[in-house]
Amino acid sequence: MTTINIGNSSVVTTKLGLGTNKVGGHNLFKNLQDQDGYAVVKEALEQGIQLLDTAYMYGLGRSEEIIGDVIQKYDREKVVIATKAAQDPQHDLKINNQPAFLKQAVDDALKRLKTDYIDIFYIHFPDDQTPKAEAVAALNDLKKAGKIKAVGISNFTLDQVKEANQAGGVDIVEDHYSLVHRQAEKELFPYLKANNITFVPYFPLAAGLLTGKYQENDAAKFKQFTTEEFKQIIANVDQVRTIAKQHDATVAQTILAWYLANPAIGVVIPGARKPEQVRSNVKALTVKLTMDEYQQIDQLFKEA
């Protein structure tokens, strides 16, 4: 499995990771079973996936606890853990980027993850008060201390990313990006490339919209698009289905293959509720798009 370096850090990981908001994220999804969460994380590691992307907000620490339990039976050096914090449990989950809070959040996450270091630690959301460079400096102190290996920020605007990276201390950025949500390409991507900052998109399959399971009459489930926009997206997905058939793959696997081939993207982290979804995602690694196919998918959704 192809590996990449995370920013200017020492972290090396597989290009396909696992998003774990459905692992222990009982506050986010209905009818989750912890036993499925355990099985999903184990399956990912068995399939050769290294990066497990979690956060305090996924079950208010429960996702981290499940991951911590599972990794005890694996070589820690072959597991790359990314977690996030910003929601302050002492103040009704208000967003907090104060250095003291971030340092405590890292210590708390280490306990839940049952490990002595975190590979990637993100500030999950920016607050309105803390200078961004000050928050990142606190994480770089923890990096020097060996508690974390790479410094990340998530859900920051471009201006906030620039402020956070004043001293060059940001290794990785995670933000909303998909084939149907492409604003990051215009200004964020050039800045990240120029500063050797890795990018990780969340919602790469657009809440299932890019999996091929929806039809035109499902427009009401995606209110962020007009009826015409939604109709065009469904038509585009149908064209991807044609490419997918050439590779004996699903639409979702073909879309994931597009991200894996995209040089602007560091790691892709599709989520999974069941182990079989992990296995399906891993099959995306066998889908080798031609340059023409890559460009066709790219252009299809640029017109959406």
C-alpha positions as CSV (number, residue, x, y, z in Angstrom):
1,M,0.0,0.0,0.0
2,T,1.4,3.4,-1.0
3,T,2.7,5.5,1.9
4,I,3.2,9.3,2.3
5,N,5.0,11.6,4.7
6,I,2.9,13.9,6.8
7,G,4.1,17.5,6.3
8,N,7.5,18.2,7.8
9,S,7.0,15.5,10.5
10,S,8.4,12.1,10.9
11,V,5.0,10.4,10.4
12,V,4.7,8.1,7.5
13,T,1.3,6.4,6.7
14,T,-0.7,4.6,4.2
15,K,-2.6,6.8,1.7
16,L,-5.9,5.0,2.5
17,G,-7.0,5.5,6.1
18,L,-10.1,4.9,8.2
19,G,-12.5,7.6,9.4
20,T,-13.9,6.4,12.8
21,N,-16.8,8.6,13.6
22,K,-19.0,5.5,13.3
23,V,-16.7,3.7,15.8
24,G,-18.2,4.6,19.2
25,G,-19.8,7.8,17.8
26,H,-23.1,7.2,19.6
27,N,-23.7,10.9,19.9
28,L,-23.5,11.2,16.1
29,F,-25.2,8.2,14.7
30,K,-28.2,6.0,15.7
31,N,-28.0,2.3,16.4
32,L,-24.2,2.0,16.6
33,Q,-22.9,-1.1,18.3
34,D,-19.5,-1.1,20.0
35,Q,-18.8,-4.6,18.9
36,D,-19.0,-3.4,15.3
37,G,-16.7,-0.6,16.1
38,Y,-14.1,-3.0,17.5
39,A,-14.5,-5.2,14.4
40,V,-14.1,-2.2,12.0
41,V,-10.9,-1.0,13.5
42,K,-9.5,-4.6,13.6
43,E,-10.4,-5.2,10.0
44,A,-8.8,-2.0,8.9
45,L,-5.5,-2.9,10.5
46,E,-5.7,-6.5,9.2
47,Q,-6.2,-5.0,5.7
48,G,-3.0,-3.0,5.9
49,I,-4.6,0.4,6.7
50,Q,-2.4,2.3,9.2
51,L,-4.1,5.7,9.7
52,L,-7.0,5.7,12.1
53,D,-8.7,9.1,12.2
54,T,-10.7,9.8,15.4
55,A,-11.7,12.6,17.7
56,Y,-12.9,13.3,21.2
57,M,-16.3,14.3,19.7
58,Y,-16.8,10.8,18.3
59,G,-18.7,9.5,21.3
60,L,-17.1,12.0,23.7
61,G,-14.0,9.8,23.9
62,R,-15.6,6.4,23.2
63,S,-14.1,6.1,19.7
64,E,-10.6,6.7,21.2
65,E,-11.2,4.1,23.9
66,I,-12.2,1.5,21.3
67,I,-9.2,2.2,19.2
68,G,-7.0,2.1,22.3
69,D,-8.3,-1.3,23.2
70,V,-7.8,-2.7,19.7
71,I,-4.2,-1.4,19.1
72,Q,-2.9,-3.2,22.2
73,K,-2.7,-6.4,20.1
74,Y,-0.8,-4.7,17.2
75,D,2.7,-3.3,16.7
76,R,2.2,0.3,17.8
77,E,4.8,1.6,15.3
78,K,2.7,0.3,12.4
79,V,-0.5,2.1,13.6
80,V,-0.9,5.8,12.9
81,I,-3.4,7.5,15.2
82,A,-4.8,10.9,14.4
83,T,-7.2,12.4,16.9
84,K,-8.7,15.9,17.4
85,A,-9.9,18.1,20.3
86,A,-11.4,21.5,20.8
87,Q,-14.7,20.9,22.5
88,D,-14.2,21.6,26.2
89,P,-16.0,19.0,28.4
90,Q,-15.7,21.3,31.4
91,H,-17.7,24.1,29.6
92,D,-20.6,22.5,27.7
93,L,-18.3,21.5,24.8
94,K,-17.6,25.1,24.0
95,I,-14.7,25.4,21.5
96,N,-11.4,26.0,23.2
97,N,-8.0,26.4,21.7
98,Q,-6.2,27.8,24.8
99,P,-2.7,26.2,25.2
100,A,-3.6,24.8,28.6
101,F,-6.7,23.2,27.3
102,L,-4.9,21.6,24.3
103,K,-2.2,20.2,26.5
104,Q,-4.8,18.7,28.9
105,A,-6.7,17.3,25.9
106,V,-3.7,15.5,24.6
107,D,-3.0,14.0,28.0
108,D,-6.6,12.9,28.2
109,A,-6.6,11.4,24.7
110,L,-3.3,9.5,25.5
111,K,-5.1,7.8,28.4
112,R,-8.1,6.8,26.4
113,L,-5.9,5.6,23.5
114,K,-3.7,3.7,26.0
115,T,-0.6,4.9,24.3
116,D,2.3,7.2,25.1
117,Y,2.2,9.2,21.9
118,I,-0.3,10.4,19.3
119,D,1.0,10.5,15.7
120,I,-1.2,13.4,14.5
121,F,-3.1,15.7,16.8
122,Y,-5.5,18.3,15.3
123,I,-7.2,21.3,16.7
124,H,-10.7,20.2,15.7
125,F,-12.2,23.7,15.3
126,P,-10.9,27.2,15.8
127,D,-12.2,29.2,18.6
128,D,-12.9,33.0,18.5
129,Q,-10.4,34.1,21.1
130,T,-7.1,32.2,20.9
131,P,-4.4,33.5,18.5
132,K,-3.9,30.6,16.1
133,A,-0.1,30.8,16.1
134,E,-0.2,30.5,19.9
135,A,-2.4,27.4,19.8
136,V,-0.1,25.8,17.2
137,A,3.0,26.7,19.3
138,A,1.5,24.8,22.2
139,L,1.1,21.7,20.1
140,N,4.7,22.1,18.8
141,D,5.8,22.1,22.5
142,L,4.1,18.8,22.8
143,K,5.7,17.6,19.6
144,K,9.2,18.5,21.1
145,A,8.2,16.6,24.2
146,G,7.3,13.5,22.2
147,K,3.7,13.4,23.1
148,I,2.6,14.0,19.5
149,K,4.5,13.6,16.3
150,A,2.6,15.9,13.8
151,V,0.6,19.1,14.3
152,G,-2.7,19.4,12.6
153,I,-5.6,21.9,12.3
154,S,-9.1,21.2,11.0
155,N,-12.0,23.4,9.8
156,F,-9.8,26.5,9.7
157,T,-10.4,29.2,7.0
158,L,-7.5,29.9,4.7
159,D,-6.7,33.1,6.6
160,Q,-6.7,31.1,9.9
161,V,-4.5,28.4,8.4
162,K,-2.0,31.2,7.4
163,E,-2.1,32.7,10.9
164,A,-1.7,29.2,12.5
165,N,1.3,28.5,10.3
166,Q,3.2,31.8,10.9
167,A,6.2,29.9,12.3
168,G,5.8,27.0,9.9
169,G,4.5,24.7,12.6
170,V,1.5,23.1,10.8
171,D,2.1,19.7,9.3
172,I,-1.4,18.7,8.2
173,V,-4.9,20.2,7.5
174,E,-8.1,18.3,7.5
175,D,-11.2,20.0,5.9
176,H,-14.4,19.4,4.0
177,Y,-13.6,18.5,0.4
178,S,-15.1,16.2,-2.2
179,L,-15.8,16.1,-5.9
180,V,-19.0,18.0,-5.2
181,H,-17.5,20.4,-2.7
182,R,-14.3,21.8,-4.3
183,Q,-13.8,25.3,-2.9
184,A,-10.5,24.2,-1.3
185,E,-8.9,23.8,-4.8
186,K,-8.8,27.5,-5.5
187,E,-6.7,29.0,-2.7
188,L,-6.2,26.5,0.0
189,F,-4.5,23.8,-2.1
190,P,-1.8,26.1,-3.6
191,Y,-1.0,27.4,-0.1
192,L,-0.7,23.9,1.4
193,K,1.5,22.8,-1.5
194,A,3.8,25.8,-1.2
195,N,4.2,25.1,2.5
196,N,4.6,21.3,2.4
197,I,1.4,20.8,4.4
198,T,-0.5,17.6,3.9
199,F,-4.2,17.7,3.1
200,V,-6.9,15.2,4.3
201,P,-10.5,15.6,3.1
202,Y,-13.4,14.6,5.2
203,F,-16.7,13.5,3.8
204,P,-14.9,12.3,0.6
205,L,-18.1,10.3,-0.5
206,A,-20.3,13.3,0.3
207,A,-22.5,11.5,2.9
208,G,-23.1,8.7,0.5
209,L,-24.0,10.9,-2.5
210,L,-20.9,9.7,-4.4
211,T,-21.5,6.0,-3.8
212,G,-24.1,5.6,-6.5
213,K,-26.9,4.6,-4.1
214,Y,-29.1,7.7,-4.6
215,Q,-31.5,8.6,-7.4
216,E,-33.0,11.9,-8.7
217,N,-36.0,11.5,-6.3
218,D,-33.6,11.6,-3.3
219,A,-33.0,15.3,-3.8
220,A,-34.7,16.2,-0.5
221,K,-32.0,14.4,1.4
222,F,-29.4,16.8,0.1
223,K,-30.8,20.3,0.7
224,Q,-27.4,21.9,0.1
225,F,-28.0,21.4,-3.7
226,T,-30.7,22.8,-5.9
227,T,-32.9,20.3,-7.7
228,E,-31.0,21.0,-10.9
229,E,-27.6,20.6,-9.3
230,F,-28.6,17.4,-7.7
231,K,-29.9,16.1,-11.0
232,Q,-26.6,16.9,-12.6
233,I,-24.6,15.1,-9.9
234,I,-26.7,12.0,-10.2
235,A,-26.1,12.1,-14.0
236,N,-22.4,12.4,-13.4
237,V,-22.4,9.5,-10.9
238,D,-24.0,7.4,-13.6
239,Q,-21.1,8.3,-16.0
240,V,-18.7,7.2,-13.3
241,R,-20.6,3.9,-13.1
242,T,-19.5,3.3,-16.7
243,I,-15.9,3.8,-15.8
244,A,-16.3,1.6,-12.7
245,K,-17.6,-1.3,-14.8
246,Q,-14.3,-1.2,-16.8
247,H,-12.5,-1.9,-13.6
248,D,-15.0,-4.4,-12.2
249,A,-15.4,-1.9,-9.3
250,T,-18.2,0.0,-7.5
251,V,-18.9,3.7,-8.0
252,A,-17.6,4.3,-4.4
253,Q,-14.3,2.4,-5.1
254,T,-13.8,4.4,-8.3
255,I,-14.4,7.7,-6.6
256,L,-12.0,6.7,-3.9
257,A,-9.4,5.8,-6.6
258,W,-9.8,9.3,-7.9
259,Y,-8.8,10.8,-4.5
260,L,-6.0,8.3,-4.2
261,A,-4.6,9.4,-7.5
262,N,-5.0,13.1,-6.8
263,P,-1.6,14.7,-6.0
264,A,-3.2,17.4,-3.8
265,I,-4.6,14.8,-1.4
266,G,-2.4,13.2,1.3
267,V,-4.7,10.6,2.9
268,V,-8.3,9.5,2.2
269,I,-10.3,8.5,5.2
270,P,-13.7,7.0,4.3
271,G,-15.6,5.8,7.3
272,A,-17.2,2.4,7.9
273,R,-20.0,1.1,10.2
274,K,-19.3,-2.6,9.4
275,P,-16.1,-4.6,8.6
276,E,-17.3,-5.4,5.1
277,Q,-17.4,-1.7,4.3
278,V,-13.7,-1.5,5.2
279,R,-13.0,-4.4,2.8
280,S,-14.9,-2.7,0.1
281,N,-13.0,0.6,0.6
282,V,-9.6,-1.3,0.4
283,K,-10.6,-2.6,-3.0
284,A,-10.3,1.0,-4.3
285,L,-6.5,0.4,-4.1
286,T,-6.8,-2.0,-7.0
287,V,-8.6,0.5,-9.2
288,K,-5.9,2.1,-11.4
289,L,-7.5,4.9,-13.3
290,T,-6.0,5.9,-16.6
291,M,-5.1,9.6,-17.0
292,D,-8.1,10.0,-19.3
293,E,-10.4,8.4,-16.8
294,Y,-9.0,10.6,-14.0
295,Q,-9.5,13.7,-16.1
296,Q,-13.0,12.6,-17.2
297,I,-14.2,12.3,-13.5
298,D,-12.5,15.5,-12.6
299,Q,-14.2,17.5,-15.4
300,L,-17.6,15.8,-14.9
301,F,-17.9,17.2,-11.4
302,K,-16.3,20.6,-12.2
303,E,-19.4,21.2,-14.3
304,A,-21.8,20.2,-11.5
